[in-house]
């Protein structure tokens, strides 16, 4: 199975193809269709055309115009480079198949990684094959493609001589984020298929099959279009969207070559329902005793915590939704969207930072446990008991002294900032707060010594007198 290596070690790279009277190679029968997000940059595409014409003028050649069909085909080809950086399309057909009947593209230049029109043109003009395509006197029209996928720019130039063409101007286009529909052969690219959700759905739910394709720009996350349903009355297919229509079971299939992948799609009771006076979590119409975590009551939109399939009203703490992997704060069995602060996961004893009911893995700083009023240091969403030093509360931009993960408001005087703002330095703290504006004499209560502090930090380079006191290397003598 071929896996792209371009992304691993090349910053920019080029491909050129010059052919006449080519018979397009047909796509392999084992191809499937996917769609993925693409940023289309028409501004840069037309900038490249201007630079092409500048080069042609300098060499005594006629200028080219942007043709509507070639522009559309070039944008499609640029998007396809995200999967396969090649003149062969991802489905195994030749690049010329991207253009409508009546167009016989005579040359294609491809580039990967350059971030501006001038840099890509410089690369092409410094490569003999690409330069020859640009300066071919037979051409009268061009199509330029520029897209960005996974943050990587992908470029295409295509050229042709054609007496029938439709000129388009830059003013007719605006840059946009959209999708590209691409045929590719999964046998040639490492692909992971997965069905969104857990395979069990309520009537009205939607899902799609995800394709993680190992492409030239890393993993291309796409939605599968080539899906069939064994029972369209249960699971209907529209584009990439699979919709649960009625209770029942269907099998979703994707086939390519001799390979067939299937996914179970069960429609029935899902979420919390009341049975014999108690609430249970259902999957596919039956109580799911394997379910432990946060789940939804689809009738009222509320979220609850279940243990072994039964709603646990006694549970309070941080818990996971096993279907989407997110963590939430639950209080007395009910997800509390209003909770913000530090909370415990009683299943593993660890503490985390919750914001509006959801665990925030990006949070680093000082945060409060609203249940006991204590403040703690959190790093990447998890309470860090090993931390000692000055840390910021990002909500009020104040700095506090943390010892072993906990803010101690009784801390006074000089303390060592082991890990924080003034790492390795001794700083002045009053009532637990780091006072950066303080200048004067302050005491280290752990050893009884006093020091000269300037702007919140002990100044060990100072020797002299301050307010009548003799200071040597920052220490009061």
C-alpha angles and dihedrals in degrees: 000000000000117000121188116248098181094092093054102062114002125089095185132000140174142214129188133188127181116184139149129203093008119174104221116241111236122240117263115260088235093067124118132193126245136171127215140171118276134175110220114207110195092165092064091042092058091042088059090051090054090051091048090054092047089056092047092050090050088055096047095255132134118260124250130232127218109252118210096226094044091047092053092046093047092052089050092049092048090053091050090056087072088073101029124017094204143097085248110083120237090259092056097257125121122268091249090072089075091074129075125256112280093042119099106184110211099195142012128197119191131189136179131202105009110130102204139042091242094052094049092047090049089053093049095045090052092056116076098217094047092045091052090055092050093048099041106134093210095068123095103164136042143188120207123195126193122171138155124222123174088354093302122120116228122193137196133181120187127181136194146162109232130156091205115060143136116231118215129191130219091242090068093065138062127192112259146176111234142130135277123215109216134177115217140164110242089199089072099044129052104249134178116202122200137167117230114240122021099288093266119097144174121233107278096028119130131210141164139203112253122214119200102196123192099227140162092276095047122264112359109205108211141167118236118240099177098077129136129196125214089214117025091185087067101032118020124194124218114167105307093336121102114194129197106227106172141353113287143078131284135173119227115209139190119187132189125167107322092335123100125179122192136193128196113235111191121184120195141091109345127176129013122347131166117244125174092345096309133091121240137181113243129200120187093349098310136089107267106216090179092064117105119163142046117334139165135253099217092196096064102014094239125135125225142177120250129189116201089346098308125105108251109209091182095062119109122169145052116331138169133241100223092202097061102015094237123138125224142180114252124191120192090343096309127102107247109212092181095061118110122171144052117328138170132245100219092197094066103013094239125134126225142181115253124194118191090341096310128100107248108210092182095061118110122170144054116330138172133240099221092199096064102014094238124137126223142180115253125192120192091343097310128097109251109211092180095063120110120170144058116322136177130244099216091199094065101012092235123137125228138184114250124194118191091343096308131101111231111199090192092066111118136175131004118358134164118255099215100174112004145073095326096029112199093007132110114243140185119253129183120190089344095306123114107235108205092178095060119114119172145063118324136172132238099219093195092066103015094238124133127219142188111254124197120189092345097310131095108251104215091176093064120103119169139061130316121183089342095308123120114236124194117186090339096308124111110239 
